[in-house]
Amino acid sequence: MQRVVPLLLSLAMSLPLFAQTTYTGQNNFVCSAASAHPVQYVYQFTCRGIRLPDAPPSIVTGILSSYYFSTGADYLDVNTGDIPWPSSNNASMNVTLFGVPSGTDPGQLQFTDSFTDANGVTHSVLVKATWVDHTICGGRGCYWHAPELLTNSITIN
């Protein structure tokens, strides 16, 4: 028994530790225009440059950490100070929850994905968001619709 405990302890200490970190994205983020009709399909989400104010500064910009995703293109890019850059998308997006807004209740979006960082480490990701349809108005009136992320978070393993 005395020999087993040190052996088990040394094995446990040699296992890699996998950290899980959740960052909160900026609220009320308006994604790219999707349609002339209200947003109602999961493939209509292209959200570029969602800031992550609680993440370490980006290695690329030195200032803002952010992430980008496109459900229609099966693409995710994460840019934070604690992930070696550049990273490559693994095109493994799996939408696990999607619902359109109803009355005063926001819609929901949740998906998993993965990417490989510059050191060859693969990270799994969970993105959660609540959203509403946002009408974009301009010089020619109110025409285009885009998803607006009321809340969003990204969990990286």
C-alpha positions in Angstrom: 0.0 0.0 0.0 2.9 2.4 0.8 4.2 1.9 -2.7 0.9 2.4 -4.4 0.1 5.8 -3.0 3.3 7.5 -4.3 2.8 5.8 -7.7 -0.8 7.1 -7.9 0.3 10.6 -6.8 3.0 10.8 -9.4 0.6 9.6 -12.1 -2.0 12.2 -11.1 0.6 15.0 -11.1 1.8 14.0 -14.6 -1.6 14.4 -16.2 -2.2 17.6 -18.0 -4.5 20.1 -16.5 -7.3 21.5 -18.7 -8.6 24.9 -17.7 -12.1 26.0 -18.6 -12.6 29.8 -18.9 -15.9 31.6 -19.6 -15.8 35.1 -21.0 -18.8 37.4 -21.3 -19.1 39.2 -24.6 -20.4 42.7 -25.0 -24.1 43.1 -24.6 -26.4 44.5 -27.3 -24.1 43.5 -30.1 -25.7 43.9 -33.6 -24.4 41.3 -36.0 -24.2 41.7 -39.8 -27.4 42.4 -41.7 -29.0 39.1 -42.6 -32.2 39.7 -44.6 -34.9 42.1 -45.6 -37.2 40.0 -43.5 -37.0 39.4 -39.7 -34.3 36.9 -38.7 -35.7 33.4 -38.1 -33.0 30.9 -39.1 -29.9 29.9 -37.4 -27.7 30.2 -40.5 -28.4 34.0 -40.5 -25.9 34.8 -37.8 -22.6 36.4 -38.8 -21.2 38.2 -35.8 -17.8 39.9 -36.3 -15.7 41.5 -33.6 -17.7 40.6 -30.5 -15.5 42.2 -27.7 -14.6 40.2 -24.7 -13.9 42.9 -22.0 -13.0 40.4 -19.3 -10.4 38.5 -21.4 -6.7 39.2 -21.4 -5.6 41.7 -24.1 -5.3 40.2 -27.6 -1.9 39.1 -28.8 -2.7 40.5 -32.3 -4.0 43.9 -31.4 -2.6 44.3 -27.9 -5.8 45.9 -26.8 -9.2 44.2 -27.4 -9.9 40.5 -27.2 -12.8 39.4 -29.4 -14.4 36.5 -31.2 -16.2 36.1 -34.5 -18.6 33.4 -35.7 -20.8 32.7 -38.7 -23.3 29.9 -38.3 -24.0 29.8 -42.0 -20.3 29.3 -42.9 -19.6 27.0 -39.9 -16.8 29.3 -38.8 -15.4 30.5 -35.4 -12.4 32.6 -34.7 -11.2 33.5 -31.1 -8.6 36.1 -30.4 -7.6 36.4 -26.7 -4.3 37.0 -24.9 -4.3 33.5 -23.4 -4.6 31.6 -26.7 -1.6 31.3 -29.0 -2.5 33.0 -32.3 -3.2 32.4 -35.1 -5.8 29.8 -34.5 -7.5 27.7 -37.1 -11.2 26.8 -37.2 -12.0 23.1 -37.2 -15.4 23.5 -38.9 -17.1 21.4 -36.3 -20.0 23.8 -35.3 -22.9 22.0 -33.7 -26.0 24.1 -32.9 -27.5 22.6 -29.7 -30.2 25.2 -29.1 -32.0 27.7 -31.3 -35.2 29.6 -30.8 -36.6 32.8 -32.3 -37.9 35.7 -30.2 -41.5 35.5 -29.1 -43.3 38.5 -27.7 -41.0 40.0 -25.0 -39.0 36.8 -24.7 -35.6 36.9 -26.5 -34.5 34.1 -28.8 -31.7 31.7 -27.8 -28.7 30.4 -29.6 -26.2 27.9 -28.3 -23.5 26.0 -30.2 -20.3 24.0 -29.7 -17.3 24.2 -31.9 -13.5 23.7 -31.7 -10.4 25.3 -33.0 -6.6 24.6 -32.9 -4.3 27.3 -31.6 -0.8 28.1 -33.0 0.8 25.5 -30.7 -1.4 22.7 -32.1 -3.6 22.5 -29.0 -7.3 21.9 -29.8 -9.8 23.8 -27.7 -13.5 23.0 -27.5 -15.9 25.9 -27.3 -19.4 26.6 -26.1 -21.2 29.8 -27.2 -24.5 30.9 -25.6 -26.5 33.9 -26.5 -29.9 35.5 -26.2 -31.0 37.6 -29.1 -33.7 39.7 -30.8 -34.3 40.8 -34.3 -32.8 44.3 -34.9 -34.1 46.5 -37.7 -31.4 48.6 -39.4 -32.5 52.1 -40.5 -30.6 54.4 -42.8 -31.1 57.0 -45.5 -33.5 54.9 -47.4 -35.6 54.0 -44.4 -35.8 50.8 -42.2 -35.2 47.8 -44.4 -32.5 45.3 -43.2 -32.8 42.9 -40.3 -29.9 41.6 -38.2 -29.6 39.5 -35.1 -28.8 41.6 -32.0 -27.1 39.6 -29.2 -28.5 40.9 -25.9 -26.2 38.7 -23.9 -23.5 36.2 -25.0 -20.7 34.2 -23.5 -18.0 31.9 -24.8 -16.5 29.0 -22.7 -13.2 27.8 -23.9 -11.6 24.5 -22.7 
